[in-house]
């Protein structure tokens, strides 16, 4: 469920969902942790959070 929820901002910004292979998951989490420690918590103010894509007109 957490992986599904973590893809919502990615999808809203117009990108495809992220799929991390189970063999690469530990490295991926370690990289995210190092990034967060070096740049601070991801927020819209820090610029580390993806902006939402405009909603298409229907």
N, C-alpha and C positions, 0 to 999 in steps of 0.2 A: 504494500500500500504506500509506503514512504517513497519508493522509487517512482510510482505513478504520480504522486503529488509533487515530487521534485521536478517533474517534467512540465508541469503546468506553465511556469514562467517561460520556459523554452518554447513551448507550443504557442503561447500568446505573442511571443516576439517574432513569430513566423518561421521558426526553425523546426526541423524534424526532432522527434524525441531521441534522447540519448540512450544507448544500449551499451552497457559495459560488460564485457565477457567476464564470467566468474573468475577466470585465471588472471585477469588484469585488475580485479576489484580492489585488492589491498593497495596496489601501487596507485590507483586512481584516488582512493581515500587519503592516502599519505600525501599526494600532491595537493589535494584540496586543503588539507590541514596546514601544510607549509604555506600555501598561498594566503589562507586566512590569517595565520600568525604574522606574516610579513606585511599584509595590507590592512588588517583590521577586519571587523565584521562586515559582511557584504550587505550593503543597503543601497537604496536609490541615491542617497546623498554622496556615497563614496564612489559611485560610478561603476561598481563591480557587479551590479545586478542588471540583467537585461531589461531594456525598455519594452513596453508592450507594443505590439504592432497594431496599427489602426484596424478596427473591425471592418470587414468588407460590407459594402452596401448591398442589401438584398432587395 
